[in-house]
Amino acid sequence: MEKNEHPLSWQALARIVAMGVIVVLFWKALPAFPVILIAFVLATALYPIVKIVQKKTKMPKLLTIFLVLIAPIIPFIYWAFTFIPRIAGEIPNMFLTLSNTITHSNILPVFLRSFNLLGYIQSHFDYASTTMNIAVMLLAIITTVVLTFFLVYDADRLFELFLHTVPHKEREKIRELFLEVSRVTGKYIRGNLLISLICGIVIFVGLTLLNIPFALPLAVFAAIMDLLPLVGQTIGAIPAVIIAFGISPITGLLVIALYFLSQEAENIILSPVIYNKALNLYPSVSFLSVLIGASLFGILGAFLSLPVAASIPAIIHYHKNYKIRHHT
């Protein structure tokens, strides 16, 4: 009779303890997960650009990464010091205008007209906590940039280290899978940032030509919301439309037309040209991806949901081929 033994070796105990330590450390590091995830995605998007620039210019890797990562940030830093004080000065007046427009509107339902927007903002605004949140946000941004820098710099070595954890026969296939996922993710991130920038400029010019007050903060808000797939464009239009209808119904309709034409130009012209079919997803799949991503991880999940969903076919293809290659 064959004896069925299940010995518990020291190696097995060591693996169990190590796995438990990893789980505990991962749980403790969970608050840092958004920063790590954003840095990883940005590194994935910037890595191909760094390789191309380094190949064409023959510059040292460190200098290439600095130029690709830091150089685009410099105009935003200049813009921040130039325009953020102006935006901060306009925001209180913008909220006052929004509140008065909502209160005296004949179009909105009664429950919306009775909503005290200024009272809500004042009751939820605490100077100390807001200052602390801004400081934490700036620290998170700096940490993200630094971590992205090192991830791009060490990308080759980190990936080779990862490949040593998989069977030798699968390393080339894993490399192909990683390149495909990074291609989709990188193209989406770069494209989304570029489209949002174009959206902000177009909205700012349009609102300025229509003589809409607070054109700059409204355009910045529209550009930030445009980063969110599917629903971001609509959310970004709401404050401008309310203010415009407070001026006149014709102005409100013109602002709606401005945002509608901007959205259609983005969907029909910009997105196909910039993404170049990198995200080949059905609208229903896109909507479900955004819904699930937002439910799990909030705004960050909504932002990353589409490239993750677009990467799934490549992972499924690898899994099917893996089963075929190892079929016995």
VEXDREN-2710 file (C-alpha; in Angstrom, 1 decimal):
% VEXDREN-2710
k/r/px/py/pz
1/MET/0.0/0.0/0.0
2/GLU/1.4/3.4/-1.1
3/LYS/2.0/5.7/1.8
4/ASN/0.7/9.2/1.2
5/GLU/2.9/11.7/3.1
6/HIS/2.6/15.4/3.3
7/PRO/5.8/16.5/5.1
8/LEU/6.0/20.1/6.3
9/SER/9.6/21.1/5.6
10/TRP/11.5/24.0/6.9
11/GLN/11.5/25.5/3.3
12/ALA/7.7/25.3/3.3
13/LEU/7.5/27.0/6.7
14/ALA/9.9/29.7/5.5
15/ARG/7.8/30.4/2.4
16/ILE/4.6/30.6/4.5
17/VAL/6.3/33.1/6.9
18/ALA/7.7/35.1/4.0
19/MET/4.3/35.3/2.4
20/GLY/2.7/36.4/5.6
21/VAL/5.3/39.1/6.0
22/ILE/4.7/40.3/2.5
23/VAL/1.0/40.5/3.0
24/VAL/1.4/42.5/6.2
25/LEU/3.9/44.9/4.6
26/PHE/1.6/45.3/1.6
27/TRP/-1.3/46.1/3.9
28/LYS/0.8/48.7/5.8
29/ALA/2.0/50.2/2.5
30/LEU/-1.6/50.4/1.1
31/PRO/-1.9/54.2/1.7
32/ALA/1.1/54.7/-0.6
33/PHE/-0.5/52.5/-3.3
34/PRO/-2.0/55.4/-5.4
35/VAL/1.4/57.2/-5.6
36/ILE/3.1/54.0/-6.5
37/LEU/0.5/53.1/-9.1
38/ILE/0.6/56.6/-10.7
39/ALA/4.4/56.6/-10.8
40/PHE/4.4/53.1/-12.4
41/VAL/1.9/54.2/-15.1
42/LEU/3.8/57.4/-15.8
43/ALA/7.1/55.4/-16.0
44/THR/5.4/53.0/-18.4
45/ALA/4.3/55.9/-20.6
46/LEU/7.6/57.7/-20.5
47/TYR/10.0/54.7/-20.9
48/PRO/9.5/54.3/-24.7
49/ILE/10.1/58.1/-25.2
50/VAL/13.3/57.9/-23.2
51/LYS/14.5/55.0/-25.3
52/ILE/13.7/56.8/-28.6
53/VAL/15.3/60.1/-27.5
54/GLN/18.4/58.3/-26.1
55/LYS/18.8/56.3/-29.3
56/LYS/18.6/59.3/-31.6
57/THR/20.6/61.8/-29.5
58/LYS/23.2/59.4/-28.0
59/MET/22.8/61.3/-24.7
60/PRO/23.5/59.7/-21.3
61/LYS/20.5/57.9/-19.9
62/LEU/20.4/60.1/-16.8
63/LEU/20.3/63.3/-18.9
64/THR/17.7/61.9/-21.3
65/ILE/15.3/60.9/-18.4
66/PHE/15.8/64.4/-16.9
67/LEU/14.9/66.1/-20.2
68/VAL/11.9/63.9/-20.9
69/LEU/10.5/63.9/-17.4
70/ILE/11.5/67.3/-16.0
71/ALA/11.6/69.6/-19.1
72/PRO/7.8/69.3/-19.7
73/ILE/7.1/70.1/-16.1
74/ILE/9.0/73.5/-16.3
75/PRO/6.3/75.3/-18.3
76/PHE/3.6/74.0/-15.9
77/ILE/5.6/75.3/-13.0
78/TYR/5.9/78.7/-14.7
79/TRP/2.2/78.6/-15.5
80/ALA/1.4/77.6/-11.9
81/PHE/3.3/80.6/-10.4
82/THR/1.8/82.9/-13.0
83/PHE/-1.9/81.9/-13.1
84/ILE/-2.7/80.0/-9.9
85/PRO/-2.8/83.3/-7.8
86/ARG/-5.2/84.7/-10.4
87/ILE/-7.3/81.5/-10.4
88/ALA/-7.4/81.5/-6.6
89/GLY/-8.6/85.1/-6.6
90/GLU/-11.4/84.4/-9.0
91/ILE/-12.7/81.2/-7.4
92/PRO/-14.6/82.9/-4.5
93/ASN/-16.3/85.2/-6.9
94/MET/-17.1/82.3/-9.2
95/PHE/-18.7/80.4/-6.4
96/LEU/-20.7/83.5/-5.5
97/THR/-21.9/83.9/-9.1
98/LEU/-22.8/80.2/-9.3
99/SER/-24.8/80.4/-6.1
100/ASN/-26.7/83.5/-7.2
101/THR/-27.4/82.0/-10.6
102/ILE/-28.7/78.8/-9.1
103/THR/-30.9/80.6/-6.5
104/HIS/-32.5/83.0/-9.1
105/SER/-32.8/80.5/-11.9
106/ASN/-36.3/79.9/-13.4
107/ILE/-35.1/76.7/-15.2
108/LEU/-33.7/74.6/-12.3
109/PRO/-36.0/72.6/-10.0
110/VAL/-37.0/74.1/-6.7
111/PHE/-34.9/71.7/-4.6
112/LEU/-31.8/72.9/-6.5
113/ARG/-32.7/76.5/-6.2
114/SER/-33.1/76.2/-2.5
115/PHE/-29.6/74.6/-2.2
116/ASN/-27.2/77.0/-0.4
117/LEU/-24.0/76.5/-2.3
118/LEU/-22.0/79.1/-0.4
119/GLY/-23.2/77.8/2.9
120/TYR/-22.2/74.3/2.0
121/ILE/-18.8/75.3/0.9
122/GLN/-18.2/77.4/4.0
123/SER/-19.4/74.7/6.3
124/HIS/-17.1/72.2/4.7
125/PHE/-14.1/74.5/4.4
126/ASP/-11.5/74.5/7.1
127/TYR/-8.4/76.6/6.5
128/ALA/-6.1/74.5/8.6
129/SER/-7.2/71.2/7.2
130/THR/-7.2/72.6/3.6
131/THR/-3.7/73.9/4.1
132/MET/-2.6/70.5/5.4
133/ASN/-4.3/68.8/2.4
134/ILE/-2.5/71.1/0.0
135/ALA/0.9/70.3/1.6
136/VAL/0.2/66.6/1.5
137/MET/-0.8/66.9/-2.1
138/LEU/2.4/68.7/-3.0
139/LEU/4.4/66.2/-1.2
140/ALA/2.6/63.4/-3.0
141/ILE/3.3/65.1/-6.4
142/ILE/7.0/65.5/-5.6
143/THR/7.2/61.9/-4.4
144/THR/5.5/60.7/-7.6
145/VAL/7.9/62.6/-9.8
146/VAL/11.0/61.3/-8.0
147/LEU/9.6/57.7/-8.0
148/THR/8.8/57.9/-11.7
149/PHE/12.3/59.1/-12.4
150/PHE/13.9/56.1/-10.6
151/LEU/11.5/53.7/-12.1
152/VAL/12.4/54.8/-15.6
153/TYR/16.1/54.8/-14.8
154/ASP/16.0/51.3/-13.4
155/ALA/13.3/49.9/-15.7
156/ASP/15.7/47.5/-17.6
157/ARG/17.2/46.1/-14.5
158/LEU/13.9/45.8/-12.7
159/PHE/12.3/44.0/-15.6
160/GLU/15.3/41.6/-15.9
161/LEU/15.0/40.9/-12.2
162/PHE/11.4/40.2/-12.6
163/LEU/12.1/37.8/-15.6
164/HIS/14.3/35.7/-13.4
165/THR/11.2/34.8/-11.3
166/VAL/9.5/33.2/-14.3
167/PRO/10.5/30.0/-16.1
168/HIS/13.2/30.4/-18.8
169/LYS/10.9/29.2/-21.6
170/GLU/8.3/31.9/-20.8
171/ARG/10.7/34.9/-20.5
172/GLU/10.4/36.0/-24.2
173/LYS/6.6/35.7/-24.1
174/ILE/6.4/37.7/-20.9
175/ARG/8.6/40.3/-22.5
176/GLU/6.3/40.5/-25.5
177/LEU/3.3/40.8/-23.1
178/PHE/4.9/43.5/-21.1
179/LEU/5.7/45.5/-24.3
180/GLU/2.2/45.2/-25.5
181/VAL/0.7/46.3/-22.2
182/SER/3.1/49.2/-21.9
183/ARG/2.4/50.2/-25.5
184/VAL/-1.4/50.4/-24.8
185/THR/-1.0/52.1/-21.4
186/GLY/1.7/54.6/-22.6
187/LYS/-0.2/55.6/-25.6
188/TYR/-3.4/56.2/-23.6
189/ILE/-1.7/58.2/-20.8
190/ARG/0.2/60.4/-23.3
191/GLY/-2.8/60.8/-25.5
192/ASN/-5.2/61.6/-22.6
193/LEU/-2.9/64.3/-21.2
194/LEU/-2.5/65.9/-24.7
195/ILE/-6.2/65.8/-25.4
196/SER/-7.0/67.4/-22.0
197/LEU/-4.5/70.1/-22.7
198/ILE/-6.0/70.9/-26.1
199/CYS/-9.5/70.8/-24.5
200/GLY/-8.5/73.3/-21.9
201/ILE/-7.0/75.7/-24.5
202/VAL/-10.1/75.4/-26.8
203/ILE/-12.5/76.0/-23.9
204/PHE/-10.5/79.0/-22.6
205/VAL/-10.5/80.6/-26.0
206/GLY/-14.2/79.9/-26.6
207/LEU/-15.3/81.2/-23.2
208/THR/-13.1/84.3/-23.6
209/LEU/-14.7/85.0/-27.1
210/LEU/-18.1/84.6/-25.6
211/ASN/-17.2/87.0/-22.7
212/ILE/-17.9/84.4/-20.0
213/PRO/-16.5/85.5/-16.7
214/PHE/-13.9/83.2/-14.9
215/ALA/-12.9/81.7/-18.3
216/LEU/-9.5/80.6/-16.9
217/PRO/-10.6/78.6/-13.9
218/LEU/-13.5/77.1/-15.9
219/ALA/-11.1/76.0/-18.6
220/VAL/-8.7/74.5/-16.1
221/PHE/-11.6/72.6/-14.4
222/ALA/-12.8/71.4/-17.9
223/ALA/-9.3/70.2/-18.7
224/ILE/-8.9/68.3/-15.4
225/MET/-12.3/66.7/-15.7
226/ASP/-11.5/65.7/-19.3
227/LEU/-8.9/63.3/-17.9
228/LEU/-11.8/61.2/-16.7
229/PRO/-13.2/59.0/-19.6
230/LEU/-16.8/59.2/-20.8
231/VAL/-18.3/61.4/-18.0
232/GLY/-15.5/64.0/-17.5
233/GLN/-16.4/66.2/-20.4
234/THR/-20.0/66.6/-19.2
235/ILE/-19.0/67.3/-15.6
236/GLY/-16.5/69.9/-16.8
237/ALA/-19.2/71.8/-18.6
238/ILE/-21.7/72.2/-15.7
239/PRO/-20.3/75.3/-14.0
240/ALA/-19.7/77.2/-17.2
241/VAL/-23.2/76.4/-18.5
242/ILE/-24.8/77.6/-15.2
243/ILE/-22.9/80.9/-15.2
244/ALA/-23.7/81.4/-18.9
245/PHE/-27.5/80.9/-18.4
246/GLY/-27.2/83.4/-15.5
247/ILE/-26.1/85.9/-18.2
248/SER/-28.8/85.1/-20.7
249/PRO/-30.5/82.0/-22.3
250/ILE/-28.7/82.7/-25.6
251/THR/-25.3/82.8/-23.9
252/GLY/-26.1/79.5/-22.1
253/LEU/-27.0/77.8/-25.4
254/LEU/-23.8/79.1/-27.0
255/VAL/-21.7/77.7/-24.2
256/ILE/-23.5/74.4/-24.5
257/ALA/-22.7/74.5/-28.2
258/LEU/-19.1/75.2/-27.4
259/TYR/-18.7/72.3/-25.1
260/PHE/-20.7/70.0/-27.4
261/LEU/-18.5/70.9/-30.4
262/SER/-15.4/70.5/-28.4
263/GLN/-16.5/67.1/-27.2
264/GLU/-17.5/65.9/-30.7
265/ALA/-14.1/67.1/-32.1
266/GLU/-12.4/65.2/-29.4
267/ASN/-14.3/62.0/-30.0
268/ILE/-14.3/62.1/-33.8
269/ILE/-11.0/63.7/-34.7
270/LEU/-8.5/63.9/-31.7
271/SER/-9.1/60.6/-30.0
272/PRO/-8.8/58.4/-33.2
273/VAL/-5.7/60.3/-34.4
274/ILE/-3.9/60.4/-31.1
275/TYR/-4.8/57.0/-29.8
276/ASN/-4.6/55.4/-33.2
277/LYS/-6.9/52.4/-32.2
278/ALA/-4.7/51.7/-29.1
279/LEU/-7.9/51.3/-27.1
280/ASN/-10.1/49.1/-29.3
281/LEU/-13.0/48.8/-26.9
282/TYR/-16.8/48.6/-27.3
283/PRO/-18.7/51.6/-25.7
284/SER/-20.4/49.2/-23.3
285/VAL/-17.1/47.7/-22.2
286/SER/-15.6/51.2/-21.8
287/PHE/-18.6/52.3/-19.6
288/LEU/-18.4/49.1/-17.4
289/SER/-14.7/49.5/-17.1
290/VAL/-15.0/53.1/-15.9
291/LEU/-17.9/52.2/-13.5
292/ILE/-15.9/49.3/-11.9
293/GLY/-12.7/51.3/-11.7
294/ALA/-14.4/54.3/-10.1
295/SER/-16.2/52.0/-7.6
296/LEU/-13.0/50.3/-6.6
297/PHE/-10.4/53.1/-6.6
298/GLY/-12.3/56.4/-7.1
299/ILE/-11.0/59.0/-9.6
300/LEU/-7.7/57.1/-10.1
301/GLY/-9.6/53.9/-10.9
302/ALA/-11.7/55.7/-13.5
303/PHE/-8.7/57.3/-15.1
304/LEU/-6.8/54.0/-15.4
305/SER/-9.8/51.7/-16.2
306/LEU/-9.6/52.0/-20.0
307/PRO/-5.9/51.1/-20.5
308/VAL/-6.4/48.2/-18.0
309/ALA/-9.4/47.0/-19.9
310/ALA/-7.6/47.4/-23.2
311/SER/-4.7/45.3/-21.9
312/ILE/-6.9/42.4/-20.9
313/PRO/-7.1/40.9/-24.4
314/ALA/-3.3/40.7/-24.6
315/ILE/-3.2/38.9/-21.2
316/ILE/-5.9/36.5/-22.3
317/HIS/-4.0/35.8/-25.6
318/TYR/-0.9/35.1/-23.6
319/HIS/-2.8/32.7/-21.3
320/LYS/-4.3/30.8/-24.2
321/ASN/-1.0/30.4/-25.9
322/TYR/0.6/29.3/-22.6
323/LYS/-2.0/26.5/-22.3
324/ILE/-1.2/25.5/-25.9
325/ARG/2.5/25.6/-25.4
326/HIS/2.3/23.5/-22.2
327/HIS/-0.5/21.2/-23.3
328/THR/0.4/17.5/-22.6
END
